[in-house]
Amino acid sequence: MVGRNFDALYRYNASENYALAIAHLADLIADPAAPIAFVTPWPTDDPGLSRAENRELQTLLLARGHDIGSADGLIGAKTREAIQAEQQRLGMKADGRAGQKLLAALRRRE
């Protein structure tokens, strides 16, 4: 899905948009002939989460037994794996992305 640099960028600024944009810019600097456009467009039907909502999501994942570490609001590899597992369990597209739809579904199932 994303490279190791994504986690480093995300720790600096907990925004998926920021991390993806900077990682994409780095790819373009490394290879100016690389395609400009992303292969998959950013989802517009499921807004992302705030840092506080990320912490809430992580708390809900922890309560469901996922070993993701602490609820720090930073969506790392373990949290993405847990998100993907919950999305699959709920019959959602299992893309590992934290969004409002997943958070709402997990809130309903508390």
ZIKA-V837845 format. One record per helix or strand. SS is the DSSP state (@ for helix, = for strand). FROM is the first residue (numbers start at 1). LEN is the number of residues. If there is no record, write none. Layout:
# ZIKA-V837845
ss/from/len
SS/FROM/LEN
SS/FROM/LEN
This chain:
# ZIKA-V837845
ss/from/len
@/4/9
@/16/15
@/51/13
@/77/13
@/100/9
